[in-house]
Amino acid sequence: MSNKKFDSKSLDQIVEKMIETVDHSKDEIFQIGEQSRKEHERLLEELHEVKEKVRRVIDQSDRLEAKARLARQRLSEVSKNFSNYSESEIHDAYEKAHMLQMELAMMREKEKQLRLRRDELERRISGVKETIERADHLIGQITVVLNYLNGDLRQLSEFIEGANQKQEFGLRIIEAQEEERKRLSREIHDGPAQMLANVIMRSDLIERIYRDRGAKEALKEVRDLKEMVRSALYEVRRIIYDLRPMALDDLGLIPTLRKYLQTIGEYHRTKITFTNISECQRLPNRLEVAIFRLIQEAVQNALKHAEATEIQVKIETKRQNLFVVVKDNGKGFDPNEKKEKAFGLIGMRERIDLLEGQMTIYSQKGIGTIVSMQIPLHIEQ
């Protein structure tokens, strides 16, 4: 007993030290990421200003070029008819041509420097963006470690037997949670967050247009801004729906699936056909959620990876078994070829195993894919 207590205490001390060290590292990486984001925003603003300066300098250069051309023509005319002009006129023609040529050379040099600054800013923005992505990736990995240290390892001394199995199971759950958070974060960043950032930029643009071009042009930009906000709202609603359709609790699996497939088909402009040959009776909630997620993942794979233009979903019940078939006309793949980070298929197989079901995938490159699932209903009765 004394050895067990000593081992448990030592393990707890080691875990506490590890948590403290890892948490401190996470804070430092977070600070690096935040500083990089601020630098990224500052560089983007400066890049926008430099591009605007380049545009103005080009306009000024074009106007100076036209004036310099006229001045050279005037000087050429004076030189050819030297005797017809006074010394003052000759001097003025020469001075004007020389002055405009000098201004044009200076303006072109300014344009060159601005272009060099623009290219430098774009390179720096690319580097800072890479730093942000690396910081986010590291934070995600550290979060997995922290969750594990704060959870399973704190109680490891009480569950020595079967520790390897529990460790693997806990890590799989944590990794799945982190992948889902990363996916949701990426969708929000690439969708609503990006649109809202554009809204801010467009609002600044509207103010300038109102000052420079008047209310009519500004009103046109306001209409475009409304469309952008409407799209952002649609994206938010879609993400919320993907997290958990509320209709699943109220209406059940079949009506929710029908609505979901209709919505996702319209959003991706893809023809999705849904056929239901099963009885429209309610299933236990956990089973309905699992079946919905399986079909959702299969359809998402067809849309994102297979780039399908037509998808067929069929549900049928036979002898206490639910049969699901998801067929697409996408580009297909080799099922025997192992793919790294195929989290979608891994997640589907894990759900099927938990339901004591079976899943078979038929696919061929250039032909399409058929996902066939058989799920017993008796386990939930």
C-alpha positions in Angstrom: 0.0 0.0 0.0 2.8 2.4 0.8 4.5 1.8 -2.5 1.2 2.5 -4.3 0.6 5.7 -2.5 4.2 6.8 -3.2 3.8 6.0 -6.9 0.5 7.9 -7.1 2.0 10.9 -5.3 5.1 11.0 -7.6 2.9 10.6 -10.7 0.7 13.5 -9.6 3.7 15.7 -9.0 5.1 14.9 -12.5 1.7 15.5 -14.1 1.3 18.9 -12.3 4.8 20.0 -13.5 4.0 18.9 -17.0 0.7 20.7 -17.0 2.4 23.9 -15.7 5.1 23.7 -18.4 2.8 22.9 -21.3 0.3 25.6 -20.2 3.0 28.2 -20.1 4.2 27.2 -23.6 0.6 27.4 -24.8 0.4 31.0 -23.5 3.6 32.0 -25.2 2.5 30.5 -28.5 -0.9 32.3 -28.1 0.9 35.6 -27.6 3.0 35.0 -30.7 -0.1 34.2 -32.7 -1.9 37.4 -31.4 1.1 39.6 -32.2 1.3 38.0 -35.6 -2.4 38.7 -36.2 -2.0 42.4 -35.3 1.1 42.6 -37.5 -0.9 40.9 -40.3 -3.7 43.5 -40.0 -1.2 46.4 -39.9 0.5 45.1 -43.0 -2.8 44.6 -44.8 -3.7 48.2 -44.1 -0.3 49.5 -45.3 -0.5 47.3 -48.4 -3.9 48.8 -49.2 -2.5 52.3 -48.8 0.5 51.5 -51.0 -1.7 50.0 -53.7 -3.8 53.2 -53.6 -0.6 55.3 -53.9 0.6 53.2 -56.8 -2.7 53.8 -58.6 -2.5 57.6 -58.0 1.2 57.7 -59.1 0.3 55.8 -62.3 -2.5 58.3 -63.1 -0.1 61.2 -62.4 2.6 59.6 -64.6 0.1 59.2 -67.4 -0.9 62.9 -67.2 2.8 64.0 -67.1 3.6 61.8 -70.0 0.9 63.5 -72.1 2.2 66.9 -71.1 5.8 66.0 -71.7 4.9 64.7 -75.2 3.2 68.0 -76.0 6.2 69.9 -74.6 8.6 67.8 -76.8 6.5 68.5 -79.8 6.6 72.2 -79.0 10.3 72.1 -78.6 10.8 70.3 -81.9 8.6 72.8 -83.7 10.6 75.7 -82.2 13.9 74.0 -83.1 12.8 73.5 -86.7 11.7 77.1 -87.1 14.3 78.7 -85.0 14.3 82.1 -86.7 10.5 82.5 -86.2 10.7 82.5 -82.4 12.3 84.9 -79.9 15.0 83.9 -77.6 12.6 84.0 -74.7 10.1 81.7 -76.4 12.9 79.2 -77.3 14.2 79.3 -73.7 10.7 78.7 -72.3 10.0 75.8 -74.6 13.3 74.1 -73.6 12.8 74.7 -69.9 9.2 73.4 -70.0 10.2 70.2 -71.8 13.2 69.7 -69.5 11.1 70.3 -66.4 8.3 67.9 -67.4 10.9 65.3 -68.3 12.5 65.6 -64.9 9.1 65.4 -63.1 8.2 62.3 -65.2 11.5 60.6 -64.3 10.9 61.4 -60.6 7.4 60.1 -60.8 8.5 56.9 -62.4 11.2 56.4 -59.8 8.5 56.9 -57.1 6.3 54.4 -58.8 9.2 51.9 -58.9 9.8 52.4 -55.1 6.2 51.9 -54.3 6.0 48.7 -56.3 9.0 47.4 -54.5 7.4 48.3 -51.2 4.2 46.6 -52.3 6.0 43.4 -53.2 7.9 43.4 -49.9 4.6 43.9 -48.0 3.1 40.9 -49.8 6.0 38.7 -49.0 5.9 39.8 -45.3 2.1 39.2 -45.2 2.7 35.7 -46.6 5.3 35.0 -43.9 3.2 36.4 -41.1 0.2 34.3 -42.3 2.3 31.2 -42.2 3.4 32.0 -38.6 -0.2 32.4 -37.6 -1.2 29.1 -39.1 1.7 27.4 -37.4 0.8 28.9 -34.1 -2.8 27.8 -34.4 -1.7 24.3 -35.3 0.7 24.1 -32.3 -2.0 25.5 -29.9 -4.4 22.7 -31.2 -1.8 20.1 -30.5 -1.0 21.5 -27.1 -4.7 21.6 -26.2 -4.9 17.9 -26.9 -2.0 17.3 -24.6 -3.4 19.5 -21.9 -6.9 17.9 -22.0 -5.2 14.6 -21.7 -3.0 15.7 -18.8 -6.0 17.3 -17.0 -8.2 14.4 -17.6 -7.0 10.8 -17.8 -3.5 11.2 -16.4 -4.7 12.9 -13.2 -6.6 9.8 -12.4 -4.1 7.3 -13.8 -3.0 6.1 -10.4 -6.6 4.9 -9.7 -6.9 3.1 -13.0 -3.6 1.4 -13.6 -5.2 -1.7 -15.0 -6.2 -1.2 -18.6 -4.3 2.1 -18.8 -3.2 1.6 -22.4 -6.7 1.0 -23.6 -8.1 4.0 -21.7 -5.3 6.2 -22.9 -6.0 5.3 -26.6 -9.7 5.8 -26.1 -9.3 9.1 -24.4 -6.9 10.5 -27.0 -9.3 9.4 -29.8 -12.2 11.3 -28.2 -10.0 14.4 -27.6 -8.6 14.4 -31.1 -12.1 14.0 -32.6 -13.2 17.0 -30.5 -10.2 19.1 -31.5 -10.7 18.2 -35.2 -14.4 19.3 -34.9 -13.4 22.6 -33.2 -10.8 23.2 -35.9 -13.3 22.5 -38.6 -15.8 24.8 -37.0 -13.2 27.5 -36.5 -12.1 27.2 -40.1 -15.6 27.5 -41.4 -16.3 30.6 -39.2 -13.0 32.2 -40.2 -13.4 31.5 -44.0 -17.1 32.3 -44.0 -18.9 34.7 -41.6 -15.6 36.2 -40.1 -14.2 36.9 -43.6 -17.5 38.4 -44.8 -17.8 40.6 -41.7 -14.2 41.8 -42.3 -15.1 42.7 -45.8 -18.2 44.5 -44.5 -15.9 46.8 -42.5 -13.7 47.5 -45.5 -16.7 48.1 -47.7 -18.2 50.5 -45.2 -15.0 52.6 -45.3 -15.2 52.4 -49.1 -18.8 53.7 -49.1 -17.7 56.7 -47.1 -15.1 57.6 -49.6 -17.4 57.0 -52.6 -20.0 59.3 -50.9 -17.5 62.0 -50.6 -15.9 61.6 -54.0 -18.8 60.4 -56.3 -22.0 61.3 -54.5 -25.0 59.6 -52.8 -26.1 57.7 -55.9 -22.9 55.7 -56.2 -22.7 55.2 -52.5 -26.3 53.8 -52.4 -25.3 51.3 -55.0 -22.5 50.1 -52.8 -24.9 49.9 -49.8 -27.1 47.5 -51.8 -24.0 45.3 -52.4 -23.2 45.5 -48.7 -26.7 44.3 -47.8 -26.2 41.2 -50.0 -22.8 40.5 -48.3 -24.5 40.7 -44.8 -27.3 38.5 -46.0 -24.7 35.9 -47.2 -22.9 36.1 -43.8 -26.2 35.5 -42.0 -26.9 32.5 -44.2 -23.5 31.0 -43.4 -24.0 31.4 -39.7 -27.4 29.7 -39.9 -25.9 26.8 -42.0 -23.0 26.3 -39.4 -25.5 26.2 -36.5 -27.7 23.7 -38.5 -24.6 21.6 -39.1 -23.8 21.5 -35.4 -27.2 20.0 -34.5 -30.4 20.3 -36.5 -33.1 21.2 -34.0 -35.7 19.6 -36.2 -34.2 16.2 -35.4 -35.6 16.3 -31.8 -39.0 17.7 -32.9 -39.8 15.9 -36.2 -37.5 12.9 -36.3 -34.9 11.4 -38.7 -36.8 11.3 -42.0 -38.3 14.8 -42.1 -35.0 16.3 -40.9 -33.0 14.4 -43.5 -35.3 15.5 -46.3 -35.0 19.1 -45.3 -31.2 18.9 -44.8 -30.6 17.3 -48.2 -32.8 19.9 -49.9 -31.0 22.7 -48.2 -27.5 21.4 -48.8 -28.4 20.6 -52.4 -29.6 24.2 -53.0 -26.5 25.6 -51.3 -24.1 23.6 -53.4 -26.3 23.7 -56.5 -26.2 19.9 -56.6 -29.0 17.5 -57.5 -29.7 15.4 -54.4 -32.4 12.7 -54.6 -33.9 11.3 -51.3 -35.8 8.0 -51.3 -37.4 6.6 -48.1 -38.9 3.1 -48.1 -38.8 2.8 -44.3 -41.7 3.2 -41.9 -41.9 6.8 -40.6 -41.7 5.8 -37.0 -39.5 7.5 -34.4 -36.3 5.9 -33.4 -34.5 6.4 -30.1 -32.8 9.8 -30.0 -29.2 8.5 -29.9 -29.8 6.2 -32.9 -31.4 9.0 -34.9 -28.5 11.3 -34.2 -25.9 8.7 -35.2 -27.7 7.8 -38.5 -28.1 11.5 -39.4 -24.4 12.1 -38.8 -23.4 9.1 -40.9 -25.5 10.3 -43.9 -24.4 13.8 -43.4 -20.7 12.8 -43.5 -21.2 10.6 -46.6 -23.0 13.5 -48.4 -20.3 16.0 -47.3 -17.6 13.6 -48.6 -19.4 13.4 -52.0 -19.7 17.2 -52.2 -16.2 18.2 -51.0 -13.9 15.4 -52.1 -15.7 13.7 -54.9 -17.1 17.0 -56.4 -20.3 15.2 -57.3 -23.1 16.9 -59.3 -25.7 14.2 -58.5 -26.2 12.4 -55.2 -28.8 9.7 -54.3 -29.7 8.9 -50.7 -31.9 5.9 -50.0 -33.2 4.5 -46.6 -35.0 1.2 -46.2 -35.9 -1.0 -43.2 -35.9 -4.8 -43.3 -36.2 -7.2 -40.5 -35.1 -4.9 -37.7 -32.3 -3.5 -39.8 -31.9 -0.1 -41.3 -30.2 0.0 -44.7 -28.7 3.3 -46.0 -27.2 3.8 -49.5 -25.4 7.0 -50.5 -24.5 7.1 -54.2 -22.7 9.8 -56.1 -21.4 10.5 -59.7 -18.1 12.1 -58.4 -14.6 11.4 -59.4 -14.3 8.4 -57.1 -11.2 6.9 -55.5 -9.4 3.6 -54.8 -10.8 2.2 -51.5 -7.7 0.0 -51.2 -5.4 3.0 -51.3 -4.6 4.3 -47.8 -5.1 8.0 -47.4 -3.6 10.1 -44.6 -5.9 12.2 -42.4 -9.1 10.5 -43.8 -10.9 11.6 -40.7 -14.4 11.5 -42.3 -14.2 7.8 -43.2 -12.6 7.0 -39.9 -15.4 8.7 -38.0 -18.0 6.9 -40.0 -16.4 3.5 -39.3 -16.2 4.3 -35.6 -19.9 5.3 -35.5 -20.9 2.1 -37.4 -18.8 0.0 -35.0 -20.5 1.6 -32.0 -23.9 0.8 -33.5 -22.8 -2.8 -34.2 -23.4 -2.2 -37.9 -21.6 -2.7 -41.2 -20.4 -0.3 -43.8 -19.1 -1.1 -47.3 -17.6 1.3 -49.8 -17.6 0.7 -53.5 -15.7 3.2 -55.6 -13.6 3.6 -58.7 -11.7 6.5 -60.1 -13.8 8.4 -62.6 -16.9 6.4 -62.0 -18.3 7.5 -58.6 -18.8 6.1 -55.1 -21.5 4.0 -53.3 -21.5 3.9 -49.5 -23.7 1.1 -48.2 -24.6 0.8 -44.5 -26.5 -1.7 -42.4 -27.5 -0.7 -38.9 -29.4 -3.1 -36.5 -32.3 -1.4 -34.7 -32.6 -3.9 -31.9 -29.7 -2.5 -29.9 -31.8 0.6 -29.1 -35.0 -1.2 -28.2 
